[in-house]
Amino acid sequence: MAKKKLLEDIKAHPSRFYRMPGDVVRDRRFDDGERLEILQAWAHDADAGRMDQIEEAIADVRRRLTPNNHAAE
């Protein structure tokens, strides 16, 4: 399955591919931008019980996408 097709399938039904939102963060097949897309799609369809976990995973990926302000030090 091509990566683009896989990403679209996962975004359509993330909970069929991942047990926990943290599993998305650890999936090495995707870069952080793609992980963020998956997590945002999951948040859109998630039940209230998963929202805290999804929001935490989204925050983790966003932190990794933000340039480190201390890199020049």
Steps between C-alpha positions, in 0.01 A plus 500: 500500500643837404583729789260773383212250478588356840504848653157578354359169626639561847364855510156366408497253793799549735363279777500203261876535455613618845402387845617818675580854378856457623540223243461762226784705650729195494409387146825535304329473163386863521660836566370734770278691257329179392468386861330829583254448212413154633453624856285793389282264297470276804405795721225588257333159545612410852279427793546710814698225672789526252514878459753558780736241351458637149554860610813396690637319193421802278685729743799262497520501120456879484788544748718290272400708199584829676863604455699474818577852625810373678662347190728803450637481853 
